[in-house]
Amino acid sequence: MKSIESVLEDYDRMIHHIIHKYHIRDVEGEFFQEGLIAVWHAFQTYDESKSKFSTYVYSCIARRLLNRIQKENREKDQFQTWLDQVTMEDIMIEDELDIDTQMLIDIQEVLSQKQWCWFVEFILRDQSVHDIADKYRVTDNAVKNWGKYARPKIQQMLKSKEYV
């Protein structure tokens, strides 16, 4: 029986083929990683009495990549809904806290959508990490990472725009 390393090497091209077939932009290699995980899963769960291994691997990779696309689309829709409803609320919070509107705009420009979500919920609305995670159906660690990567961006922007 082959080792998992040789199987992963053998199906490397198949992963790239499926990524290309579905016109997936994989700049950071996340979809390729998903493909590797799918190959590993196929290697672990393959039943030779049901189909050829290559057919099973192909379907596992395709299914996993399509599930990832659906998940990302759901998250984008949830964020868009959040962004649509949060804009007016941000202005009201900003008035209550006496924060410069231009500063909020500058901060939003340097943050990703998830980081902006963390900023609004955690900084402006004073919500707990756990409450934010529950609201957006993610883990507490995901929310903490949003903040971890947002803080240096905000600090850099504040220094460069001379808000500090």
N, C-alpha and C positions, 0 to 999 in steps of 0.2 A: 504494500500500500504506500502511496505517495505521502510525503510530509506536507503539512499545511503551507509551508514556505514555497514549495515547488508548485502547489496548486494555485496559490496567490499569483505567482509569476506567470503561470500558464494562462490565467484568465484576466490578466492586466489589460490586454488588447480588447477583450470583450467589454470590459467596463468603459474604456474610452469610446468604443463603438456605440454603446447604448447612450452615453452622455451626448455624443455627437448626433445620434439619431433623434433624440428629444430636444435638440438645440438648447442644451443647458450651458449657461455661462458658468464655468467653474474656476474662477480666478483664484480663489483661496484653496482649492482642492477638497472642499467639503463633500462634494458629490462623489468624487473619486474615493474618498474615505468610506462613504456609505456603501459604495460598490464593493470595497474590500471586506467590509463587515458582512455584506450579503454573501460573498463567496465563502467566508469563514463559516457563516451560519449554514449555508448549503452543504459544506464539507461535514459539519457536525450532524446534520439531520437527514442526509441523503439515504433513500431506500431504493436500492438497485432493482427491486421487483416492480417499481412503478414507472420509471422512465430512465433515459440516458442521463448521465451526470451532467453533460454539457447543456442539455435542455433544461434541466432542473436549475442549474446555476444561472442560466440566462433569465429564466422567469423570476428567480429570487432577486437578481440585480435590478431588473426592470421594475418589479413590484416595490422594492425598497426605494428606488429613486423617485418613482411616481408618488409614493407616500410622503416622501420628504418635500416634494414640490407642493403637494396638497397642504401639508402642515405649514409651510412658509406662506402660502396664499391665505390660509386661515389667520395666521398671525398678522399679516399685512392688513387684512380686513378689520381685525380687532383694533389694530393701532389706528387705522384711518377713522374708525368710529370714535375712538378715544380722542384723536386730534380734532375731529369735527366738533365735539362737545366741550373740549377743554379750553379752546381759545378764548371764549368770552369769559369763562371762569377765571382764567389766568389774569385777565385785565382787572377783574374785580379784586382778586387776591393782591395783585400788584398795587392797587390803590389803597387797600387796607394796610399793607406793609410799607407803603411809601417807597417802593422800589422803582428805579428809573426804567421806563418802558424800553428805552434803547438798550439798556443792559440786558434785559430779558431777551430781546431780539438777538443780540450778539451772542448770548449764551446758547440760545436755541440753534444758531447757525453752526456752532462748533461741535454740537452733540449729535449722536445718532438718535433715532427715534426712541429706542429703549432707554438711552441715557437721559433724554429729555423727559421721558415718563418718570424715571427715578427722580429727577430734579424737581418736577412739579409735585409729585406725590410726597417725596421724602423731605425735601427742603421747604417748599412753599406751603404744602398742606400738613406737614408734620405727621405723616402716616408712618406706622412701623413697617419694617422690612417684611414682616410676616403678613400684615394686612395687604401690602402691595402685591406680594406673591400670590395671595389668595385671589385678589381682584383680577389679576392678569393670568391666572392659572399657570404659574411658573414656580420654580423652587425658590426658597429663600436665598440660596447661593447665587442664583441667576440675578436676583435683584441686587445683591451685594456686589456682584461683578459689574453691573451697570454703573453703580456708584463709584466703584474702584477705578474704572476707566474714565468716568465723567469728571471726577475731581481734578486731576492734573490738567485736563483740557480747559476747565473753567478757570483754574488758577492762571494758566498761561494766557488765556484771553483777557482776564482782568488785568494782568501785568502789562500786556501789550497795548491795551486800550487806555491804560492809566486810570482805571477805576479805583485801584488800591492806593 
